[in-house]
Amino acid sequence: MSFGVDEIRPAVVAIDLHRGHLDPEVATMPLTPEKSRAVIQANRQFFESCREAGIPIIHLLTYYRSVDEIRSNPFWRTRAEDPSATRKHVLRHNLWDGPGVEVMPELLDERDWIVNTKRRYDCFMGSDLDFTLKKNGFNTLLITGVNTNSCVLATTTAACVRDFAAIVIEDCVDTIDGPEAHAAALRCVRTAFGWVMSGREAIAAVKRA
């Protein structure tokens, strides 16, 4: 599989695999403990395979300077006002001085890269991700992380419209919003924006190419 590019030059884009989602002791928008363990384990195994294959891993971290940076989004403001919303703690999520902004230690390696200027669902928005990818020659993105139906979907869409080949690693993504939202997001990706496959399938496809 060529993924539509003349020469595959891959990088992993790992979205918000931080304590703010995955550490139940400090998370402000937590996955369930069971889902957190599964996401961590799947990403850990996938990252190890990528590092062995020489594929760099770029961690994208949500990182806010102030509550005002979060509140300026109208929809997010309404989530904070709805006690039944899965994102009701959005105004406390990943403020710069909190523990949530740390990548889960078992997923971070000294060889990895970190982009911590992410402020919105789309990882390209307001960050240097596009610059980092293009200046280092990457054209094929292996996308993992949380949440499938917000940051993963928005970033995959943005990658597609910037002419990157976008592959969502199905076993390495999940969402706080439940299995239906997760499945719907993957269906949107398959239909219009990129590929969806397991980590093992993606590594094998990249190596074959």
C-alpha positions as CSV (number, residue, x, y, z in Angstrom):
1,M,0.0,0.0,0.0
2,S,1.4,3.4,-1.0
3,F,-1.1,5.6,0.9
4,G,-1.2,7.8,-2.2
5,V,2.4,9.2,-1.8
6,D,5.4,8.5,-4.0
7,E,7.6,7.7,-1.1
8,I,6.3,7.1,2.4
9,R,8.0,9.2,5.0
10,P,6.1,8.4,8.2
11,A,5.9,10.0,11.7
12,V,3.6,9.3,14.6
13,V,1.3,12.1,15.8
14,A,0.3,11.1,19.3
15,I,-2.5,13.3,20.6
16,D,-3.0,14.1,24.3
17,L,-1.7,11.0,25.8
18,H,-1.3,12.9,29.0
19,R,-2.2,12.6,32.6
20,G,-5.2,14.9,32.0
21,H,-6.9,12.1,30.2
22,L,-5.2,8.9,31.4
23,D,-4.1,9.3,35.0
24,P,-7.2,8.8,37.2
25,E,-5.5,10.5,40.1
26,V,-5.3,13.9,38.4
27,A,-7.3,13.7,35.1
28,T,-9.9,16.4,34.5
29,M,-11.4,14.6,31.4
30,P,-10.6,11.0,32.2
31,L,-11.2,7.9,30.2
32,T,-12.5,5.1,32.4
33,P,-9.6,3.3,34.2
34,E,-10.1,0.2,32.0
35,K,-10.0,2.3,28.8
36,S,-7.0,4.2,30.1
37,R,-5.0,1.0,30.7
38,A,-5.9,-0.3,27.3
39,V,-4.9,3.0,25.5
40,I,-1.7,3.2,27.4
41,Q,-0.8,-0.5,26.7
42,A,-1.7,-0.3,23.0
43,N,0.3,2.9,22.4
44,R,3.3,1.7,24.4
45,Q,3.5,-1.4,22.2
46,F,2.9,0.6,19.0
47,F,5.5,3.2,19.9
48,E,8.1,0.5,20.7
49,S,7.6,-1.0,17.2
50,C,7.8,2.5,15.6
51,R,11.0,3.3,17.4
52,E,12.5,0.0,16.3
53,A,11.5,0.9,12.7
54,G,13.1,4.4,13.0
55,I,9.7,6.2,12.9
56,P,9.7,9.3,15.1
57,I,7.0,10.0,17.6
58,I,5.7,13.5,18.0
59,H,3.6,14.1,21.2
60,L,0.9,16.8,20.9
61,L,-0.1,18.3,24.3
62,T,-3.0,20.5,25.1
63,Y,-1.6,23.3,27.3
64,Y,-3.4,26.4,28.4
65,R,-2.0,29.5,30.0
66,S,-5.3,30.6,31.5
67,V,-9.0,29.7,31.9
68,D,-9.7,32.6,29.6
69,E,-8.0,30.8,26.7
70,I,-10.4,27.9,27.2
71,R,-13.5,30.0,27.9
72,S,-13.1,31.9,24.6
73,N,-14.5,28.9,22.8
74,P,-18.3,29.4,23.0
75,F,-19.3,25.7,22.9
76,W,-16.7,24.8,25.6
77,R,-18.2,27.4,27.8
78,T,-21.6,25.7,27.6
79,R,-20.0,22.4,28.4
80,A,-18.7,23.8,31.7
81,E,-22.2,25.0,32.5
82,D,-23.8,21.5,32.0
83,P,-23.2,19.2,34.9
84,S,-24.2,16.1,32.8
85,A,-21.6,16.8,30.0
86,T,-18.6,14.5,29.6
87,R,-16.5,17.7,29.3
88,K,-17.9,19.6,32.2
89,H,-14.5,20.1,33.7
90,V,-13.2,21.8,30.5
91,L,-12.2,25.0,32.3
92,R,-9.8,23.1,34.5
93,H,-8.4,20.9,31.8
94,N,-4.6,21.0,31.3
95,L,-3.8,24.4,32.7
96,W,-0.1,25.1,32.4
97,D,0.7,24.6,36.1
98,G,-1.2,21.4,36.6
99,P,-0.1,17.8,36.4
100,G,-2.4,17.0,33.5
101,V,0.0,18.4,31.0
102,E,2.6,15.6,31.4
103,V,2.8,12.8,28.9
104,M,2.2,9.5,30.6
105,P,5.7,8.4,31.6
106,E,5.5,4.9,30.2
107,L,4.8,6.4,26.7
108,L,7.6,8.9,26.6
109,D,11.1,8.2,25.4
110,E,14.1,10.6,25.2
111,R,14.0,10.2,21.4
112,D,10.5,11.5,21.1
113,W,9.5,15.0,20.1
114,I,7.0,17.2,22.0
115,V,4.8,20.0,20.6
116,N,3.0,21.6,23.6
117,T,1.4,24.5,21.8
118,K,-1.9,22.8,21.1
119,R,-4.9,24.9,22.2
120,R,-7.8,23.4,20.2
121,Y,-9.0,20.1,18.9
122,D,-7.1,20.6,15.6
123,C,-3.5,19.9,16.5
124,F,-2.3,22.1,13.6
125,M,-4.2,25.2,14.8
126,G,-1.9,27.7,16.5
127,S,1.0,25.1,16.9
128,D,4.2,24.4,15.0
129,L,3.1,20.9,14.0
130,D,2.8,21.8,10.3
131,F,6.2,23.4,10.3
132,T,7.8,20.4,12.2
133,L,6.3,17.9,9.8
134,K,7.1,19.7,6.5
135,K,10.6,20.9,7.5
136,N,11.5,17.3,8.5
137,G,10.0,15.8,5.3
138,F,7.2,13.8,6.8
139,N,4.2,13.1,4.6
140,T,2.5,10.1,6.2
141,L,1.0,10.5,9.7
142,L,0.2,7.6,12.0
143,I,-2.3,9.2,14.4
144,T,-3.0,7.9,17.9
145,G,-4.5,9.4,21.1
146,V,-7.6,10.9,22.8
147,N,-10.4,11.7,22.0
148,T,-11.3,9.9,18.8
149,N,-14.3,12.1,18.0
150,S,-12.7,15.5,18.8
151,C,-8.9,15.9,18.6
152,V,-8.2,12.8,16.6
153,L,-11.0,13.5,14.1
154,A,-10.2,17.2,13.8
155,T,-6.5,16.6,13.3
156,T,-7.0,13.8,10.8
157,T,-9.3,16.2,8.8
158,A,-6.8,19.0,9.0
159,A,-4.0,16.6,7.9
160,C,-6.0,15.5,4.9
161,V,-6.8,19.0,3.7
162,R,-3.0,19.8,4.1
163,D,-2.3,16.9,1.8
164,F,-0.7,14.5,4.3
165,A,-1.6,10.8,4.2
166,A,-3.4,10.3,7.4
167,I,-3.8,6.9,9.1
168,V,-5.6,6.6,12.4
169,I,-4.4,3.7,14.5
170,E,-7.6,2.1,15.7
171,D,-6.4,0.2,18.7
172,C,-4.5,3.3,19.9
173,V,-7.4,5.8,20.1
174,D,-10.5,6.1,22.3
175,T,-12.9,8.7,23.7
176,I,-14.6,9.8,26.9
177,D,-17.8,10.2,24.9
178,G,-18.6,6.5,24.5
179,P,-18.3,3.7,21.9
180,E,-20.9,5.2,19.5
181,A,-19.0,8.5,19.2
182,H,-15.8,6.5,18.8
183,A,-17.2,4.4,16.0
184,A,-18.8,7.3,14.3
185,A,-15.5,9.2,14.2
186,L,-13.7,6.3,12.7
187,R,-16.4,6.0,10.1
188,C,-16.0,9.6,9.1
189,V,-12.2,9.1,8.7
190,R,-12.7,6.0,6.6
191,T,-15.2,7.7,4.4
192,A,-13.5,11.0,3.6
193,F,-10.2,11.7,5.3
194,G,-7.8,8.7,5.6
195,W,-7.2,5.2,6.6
196,V,-8.1,3.3,9.8
197,M,-6.1,0.2,10.7
198,S,-4.4,-1.5,13.6
199,G,-0.9,-0.6,14.8
200,R,0.4,-3.9,13.5
201,E,-1.2,-3.4,10.1
202,A,0.1,0.1,9.8
203,I,3.7,-0.9,10.7
204,A,3.6,-3.8,8.2
205,A,2.2,-1.6,5.4
206,V,4.9,1.1,6.0
207,K,7.6,-1.5,6.0
208,R,6.3,-3.2,2.8
209,A,6.2,0.1,1.0
